[in-house]
Amino acid sequence: MGGGSELTIPQVLRLLAAGASGVILMALGEEPLRTMELTERVRGYTPRTVYRYSNRLTDAGVIERHEEVGVPSKVTHSLSEPKGRELHDLVVAYASASLTRLPDGTIDAHAWGSLAMLADLWESGLIEELNLGRKSSTELARLEHGLSYHQVNRRAGLFARGGFLREDVVPGNRRAYALTEQSRRGMALIAGIGRWRRRHVVPEGASGLTTREAAVVLRTALPLVSLPEHSGKALSLAIVSAGGEEVTGSVWATVGSDGKIRCCEGPLPEVDEHAREEVPAFVDAVLDGPRSGLQTEGDEDLVRACFERLHSILWNAWPAGSAATPEGVAGGDDSPELSYG
């Protein structure tokens, strides 16, 4: 993979999901390990499988191999610094909030495999299409993505079984699909990989996420937030190109009478607060909270409260038995109220 220079977001997700890759990453997060120690630590996989996937991580620049001359030679594997260490820490933080762990604290195989499904969902473009409300397979098939009705229907069914989409029955006894809390929480990992790519993969000055991708992350994640103290208000987020000269991505949202944020098609005729920043500032607000502050106009508390609440939701443990999220579109919504500790 050329030191990871070609790693797109879906490729990073699939790398983590494939075989023993994720387990190897977690094992090396504890300490550097010699080859035999690594194969013993990564349980449930043959030594050949561990060798194969450790080589993939090495090719991606995530782990390093140090060979000590001798007979036989000794090879020690460790996370690369800071590239591999930052990816490890990101995955640990996301797993602690949103992935299932076994009683011994390890991440189960199904949870690792779900990252490949998140990659497929992100790559398909269906997230973007479902951001403004549920759609049937027929409606999704009409969109410009190059997929046939049968391909869309099959993928939507797979995503629903994986917990990333919710299947509803709508008037006329038709099936329609909506995003779930699992898919919305996945945006935390997407944003994190975007920043990781900005720091370690893409050329200097590139953002790691395009403005369009950053807008999709925000539209998908914001409906997790409830701001009852700001009910009835509206906000806009303008994502500008490098240098801040041109708006190339925009997000509009309203806060309903129930406090829930609903993203909507814009532009809105009037908003209570407007934020205008480049991609890295919005991504950092998702990952760190609005610590450094976003440049805003209007009600100075609305956007800050929005990102503070979003950060708290995305990076704290997912409550057991949590329901799927609302559709995220203004209008009727009968999903149960989400509750976070």
C-alpha positions as CSV (number, residue, x, y, z in Angstrom):
1,M,0.0,0.0,0.0
2,G,3.0,2.3,-0.3
3,G,3.3,3.2,3.4
4,G,-0.5,3.8,3.6
5,S,-0.4,6.6,0.9
6,E,-3.4,5.2,-0.8
7,L,-5.5,4.5,2.2
8,T,-9.0,5.9,1.8
9,I,-11.5,5.9,4.6
10,P,-13.2,2.7,3.4
11,Q,-9.8,1.0,3.0
12,V,-8.8,1.9,6.6
13,L,-12.1,0.5,7.9
14,R,-11.7,-2.7,5.9
15,L,-8.1,-3.1,7.0
16,L,-9.2,-2.9,10.6
17,A,-12.1,-5.4,10.0
18,A,-10.1,-7.9,8.0
19,G,-8.9,-11.2,9.7
20,A,-6.6,-10.6,12.7
21,S,-5.7,-7.0,11.9
22,G,-7.7,-5.3,14.6
23,V,-6.7,-7.9,17.2
24,I,-3.0,-7.4,16.3
25,L,-3.4,-3.6,16.6
26,M,-4.9,-4.0,20.1
27,A,-2.2,-6.4,21.2
28,L,0.6,-4.1,20.1
29,G,-1.0,-1.2,21.9
30,E,0.0,-2.8,25.1
31,E,3.7,-3.3,24.3
32,P,6.0,-4.3,21.5
33,L,6.0,-8.1,20.9
34,R,8.3,-10.6,19.3
35,T,6.8,-12.7,16.5
36,M,6.1,-15.7,18.7
37,E,4.7,-13.5,21.5
38,L,2.4,-11.8,19.0
39,T,1.0,-15.1,17.7
40,E,0.4,-16.3,21.3
41,R,-1.3,-13.0,22.2
42,V,-3.6,-13.0,19.1
43,R,-5.8,-15.9,20.1
44,G,-8.0,-17.8,17.7
45,Y,-5.8,-17.3,14.6
46,T,-3.1,-19.5,13.2
47,P,0.5,-18.1,13.2
48,R,0.3,-17.9,9.3
49,T,-2.8,-15.7,9.6
50,V,-1.1,-13.4,12.1
51,Y,2.0,-13.1,9.9
52,R,-0.2,-12.2,6.9
53,Y,-2.2,-9.5,8.6
54,S,0.8,-8.1,10.5
55,N,2.4,-7.7,7.1
56,R,-0.6,-5.7,5.8
57,L,-0.4,-3.4,8.8
58,T,3.3,-3.0,8.2
59,D,2.7,-2.1,4.5
60,A,0.2,0.5,5.7
61,G,2.8,2.0,7.9
62,V,0.8,1.3,11.1
63,I,3.3,-1.2,12.7
64,E,7.0,-1.5,12.4
65,R,9.3,-4.6,12.4
66,H,12.6,-4.4,14.1
67,E,15.0,-7.3,13.3
68,E,17.8,-8.3,15.6
69,V,20.7,-10.0,13.8
70,G,21.4,-13.4,15.1
71,V,20.8,-17.1,14.5
72,P,17.9,-17.3,14.5
73,S,17.1,-13.6,14.0
74,K,14.6,-12.0,16.4
75,V,11.8,-9.8,15.0
76,T,10.0,-7.4,17.3
77,H,6.7,-5.8,16.2
78,S,5.5,-2.4,17.5
79,L,3.1,0.4,16.7
80,S,4.7,3.1,14.5
81,E,5.0,6.5,16.2
82,P,2.9,8.5,15.9
83,K,0.9,7.1,13.0
84,G,0.2,3.6,14.4
85,R,-0.2,4.8,18.0
86,E,-2.8,7.4,17.0
87,L,-4.9,4.9,15.0
88,H,-4.8,2.5,17.9
89,D,-5.9,5.2,20.4
90,L,-8.7,6.2,18.0
91,V,-10.0,2.6,17.7
92,V,-9.8,2.1,21.5
93,A,-11.8,5.3,22.1
94,Y,-14.4,4.3,19.5
95,A,-14.6,0.7,20.7
96,S,-15.1,1.9,24.3
97,A,-18.1,4.0,23.3
98,S,-19.7,2.0,20.4
99,L,-18.4,-1.6,20.0
100,T,-19.3,-4.7,21.9
101,R,-16.6,-6.1,24.2
102,L,-16.3,-9.6,25.5
103,P,-16.1,-10.3,29.3
104,D,-12.3,-10.2,29.1
105,G,-12.4,-6.8,27.6
106,T,-11.5,-7.8,24.0
107,I,-13.5,-6.7,21.0
108,D,-15.5,-9.5,19.6
109,A,-15.1,-10.7,16.0
110,H,-18.6,-9.5,14.9
111,A,-17.8,-6.0,16.1
112,W,-14.6,-6.0,14.0
113,G,-16.5,-7.3,11.1
114,S,-19.1,-4.5,11.4
115,L,-16.4,-2.0,10.4
116,A,-16.3,-3.5,6.9
117,M,-20.1,-3.0,6.7
118,L,-19.7,0.6,7.8
119,A,-17.1,1.0,5.0
120,D,-19.7,-0.4,2.5
121,L,-22.4,1.9,3.8
122,W,-20.1,5.0,3.6
123,E,-18.9,4.1,0.1
124,S,-22.3,3.3,-1.3
125,G,-23.5,6.9,-0.7
126,L,-26.7,5.6,1.0
127,I,-25.9,7.5,4.2
128,E,-26.1,10.8,2.3
129,E,-29.4,9.9,0.7
130,L,-31.0,8.8,4.0
131,N,-29.9,11.8,6.0
132,L,-33.1,13.7,5.3
133,G,-35.5,10.8,6.0
134,R,-36.3,7.2,5.3
135,K,-36.6,6.0,1.7
136,S,-37.8,2.8,0.1
137,S,-35.6,0.6,-2.1
138,T,-37.4,2.0,-5.1
139,E,-36.6,5.6,-4.1
140,L,-33.0,4.7,-3.4
141,A,-32.6,2.9,-6.7
142,R,-33.7,6.1,-8.6
143,L,-30.7,8.0,-7.2
144,E,-27.4,8.5,-9.1
145,H,-25.1,5.8,-7.7
146,G,-24.9,3.3,-10.5
147,L,-26.7,0.5,-8.6
148,S,-29.6,-1.4,-9.8
149,Y,-32.8,-1.9,-7.8
150,H,-31.8,-5.4,-6.9
151,Q,-28.4,-4.3,-5.8
152,V,-29.8,-1.5,-3.6
153,N,-32.4,-3.8,-2.1
154,R,-29.8,-6.5,-1.3
155,R,-27.4,-4.0,0.3
156,A,-30.2,-2.3,2.3
157,G,-31.2,-5.6,3.6
158,L,-27.7,-6.5,4.6
159,F,-27.2,-3.1,6.3
160,A,-30.5,-3.6,8.2
161,R,-29.4,-7.0,9.4
162,G,-26.1,-5.5,10.5
163,G,-27.9,-2.9,12.6
164,F,-26.9,0.1,10.4
165,L,-30.4,0.7,8.9
166,R,-33.8,0.3,10.3
167,E,-36.5,-1.3,8.2
168,D,-40.0,0.3,8.6
169,V,-43.3,-0.5,7.1
170,V,-44.9,2.6,5.6
171,P,-48.4,3.3,4.2
172,G,-49.2,0.9,1.3
173,N,-47.4,-1.9,3.1
174,R,-44.1,-0.8,1.6
175,R,-40.7,-1.2,3.2
176,A,-38.6,1.9,3.9
177,Y,-35.2,2.3,5.4
178,A,-33.8,4.8,7.9
179,L,-30.5,5.4,9.6
180,T,-30.0,3.9,13.1
181,E,-28.1,5.1,16.1
182,Q,-25.3,2.6,15.2
183,S,-24.8,4.2,11.8
184,R,-24.9,7.7,13.2
185,R,-22.4,6.8,15.9
186,G,-20.1,5.4,13.3
187,M,-19.5,9.0,12.1
188,A,-17.2,9.4,15.1
189,L,-14.9,6.8,13.6
190,I,-15.2,8.3,10.1
191,A,-14.3,11.7,11.5
192,G,-11.4,10.2,13.4
193,I,-10.0,8.4,10.4
194,G,-10.4,11.6,8.4
195,R,-8.1,13.5,10.9
196,W,-5.7,10.5,11.1
197,R,-5.4,10.7,7.2
198,R,-4.9,14.4,7.4
199,R,-2.0,14.0,9.8
200,H,-0.4,10.9,8.4
201,V,-1.6,9.9,4.9
202,V,-2.6,12.7,2.6
203,P,-0.3,15.4,1.3
204,E,0.3,18.4,3.7
205,G,-2.5,20.9,3.4
206,A,-5.2,18.3,2.4
207,S,-8.0,17.8,4.9
208,G,-8.4,14.0,5.1
209,L,-12.1,14.5,4.4
210,T,-13.6,16.4,1.6
211,T,-16.0,19.2,2.4
212,R,-18.9,17.0,1.1
213,E,-17.8,14.1,3.3
214,A,-17.5,16.4,6.3
215,A,-21.0,17.7,5.6
216,V,-22.3,14.1,5.5
217,V,-20.6,13.3,8.8
218,L,-22.3,16.3,10.5
219,R,-25.7,15.7,8.9
220,T,-25.6,12.1,10.0
221,A,-24.4,12.6,13.6
222,L,-26.3,15.8,14.6
223,P,-29.7,14.1,15.0
224,L,-28.2,12.2,18.0
225,V,-28.2,15.6,19.9
226,S,-31.1,16.9,22.0
227,L,-31.0,20.6,23.0
228,P,-34.3,21.3,24.8
229,E,-33.0,24.6,26.1
230,H,-32.7,25.8,22.4
231,S,-36.0,24.4,21.1
232,G,-37.4,26.3,18.1
233,K,-34.0,27.6,17.0
234,A,-32.1,27.0,13.7
235,L,-28.5,26.9,12.8
236,S,-26.3,26.6,9.7
237,L,-22.8,25.3,9.3
238,A,-20.8,26.5,6.3
239,I,-17.8,24.3,5.4
240,V,-15.4,26.3,3.4
241,S,-12.5,25.4,1.1
242,A,-8.9,25.7,2.3
243,G,-8.2,29.4,2.8
244,G,-11.8,30.1,3.7
245,E,-12.7,31.6,0.3
246,E,-15.6,29.5,-0.9
247,V,-18.4,27.6,0.8
248,T,-18.4,24.1,-0.7
249,G,-20.5,22.3,1.9
250,S,-23.4,23.4,4.0
251,V,-25.5,21.9,6.8
252,W,-28.8,23.3,8.0
253,A,-30.6,22.1,11.1
254,T,-33.6,23.0,13.3
255,V,-34.2,22.2,17.0
256,G,-37.7,20.9,17.4
257,S,-40.1,21.6,20.2
258,D,-38.9,18.3,21.7
259,G,-35.3,19.5,21.6
260,K,-34.2,17.1,18.9
261,I,-32.0,18.3,16.2
262,R,-33.3,17.7,12.7
263,C,-31.2,18.3,9.6
264,C,-33.1,19.7,6.7
265,E,-32.7,20.8,3.1
266,G,-31.6,24.4,2.9
267,P,-30.9,27.1,2.8
268,L,-33.1,28.2,5.6
269,P,-34.5,31.8,5.3
270,E,-33.3,32.6,8.9
271,V,-31.0,31.0,11.4
272,D,-30.2,31.9,15.0
273,E,-26.5,31.0,14.7
274,H,-24.2,30.5,11.8
275,A,-20.7,28.9,11.8
276,R,-18.2,29.1,9.0
277,E,-15.0,27.1,9.1
278,E,-12.8,24.8,7.1
279,V,-13.1,21.0,7.4
280,P,-10.4,20.5,10.1
281,A,-12.2,22.8,12.5
282,F,-15.5,21.0,12.2
283,V,-13.8,17.6,12.5
284,D,-11.9,18.7,15.5
285,A,-15.1,19.9,17.1
286,V,-16.6,16.4,16.6
287,L,-13.6,14.7,18.0
288,D,-12.5,17.0,20.8
289,G,-15.6,19.2,21.4
290,P,-15.5,22.9,20.6
291,R,-12.4,23.5,22.8
292,S,-10.8,26.2,20.6
293,G,-14.2,27.6,19.6
294,L,-15.8,27.9,16.2
295,Q,-16.1,31.2,14.5
296,T,-19.8,32.0,14.7
297,E,-22.4,34.8,14.2
298,G,-25.6,35.0,16.2
299,D,-26.6,33.1,19.3
300,E,-23.2,32.2,20.6
301,D,-24.4,29.3,22.8
302,L,-26.3,27.3,20.2
303,V,-23.4,25.8,18.1
304,R,-21.2,25.4,21.1
305,A,-23.8,23.5,23.0
306,C,-24.5,21.4,19.9
307,F,-20.9,20.2,19.6
308,E,-20.4,19.8,23.3
309,R,-23.5,17.5,23.5
310,L,-22.5,15.7,20.3
311,H,-19.0,15.0,21.6
312,S,-20.3,13.7,24.8
313,I,-22.7,11.4,23.1
314,L,-20.2,10.0,20.5
315,W,-17.4,9.3,23.0
316,N,-19.3,7.9,25.9
317,A,-20.5,4.4,26.2
318,W,-23.6,3.5,24.2
319,P,-26.4,2.7,26.6
320,A,-27.5,-1.0,26.6
321,G,-30.8,-1.4,24.8
322,S,-30.6,2.0,23.2
323,A,-33.2,2.5,20.4
324,A,-32.5,3.4,16.8
325,T,-32.3,7.1,16.2
326,P,-35.0,9.3,14.7
327,E,-35.0,9.9,11.0
328,G,-33.4,13.3,11.4
329,V,-35.9,15.1,9.2
330,A,-38.3,17.8,10.3
331,G,-41.8,16.4,10.5
332,G,-43.5,13.5,12.3
333,D,-41.2,11.1,14.2
334,D,-42.4,8.4,16.6
335,S,-39.1,7.0,17.6
336,P,-38.5,6.8,21.4
337,E,-36.6,9.5,23.1
338,L,-32.9,8.8,23.3
339,S,-31.3,8.9,26.7
340,Y,-27.6,9.2,27.5
341,G,-25.8,9.2,30.8
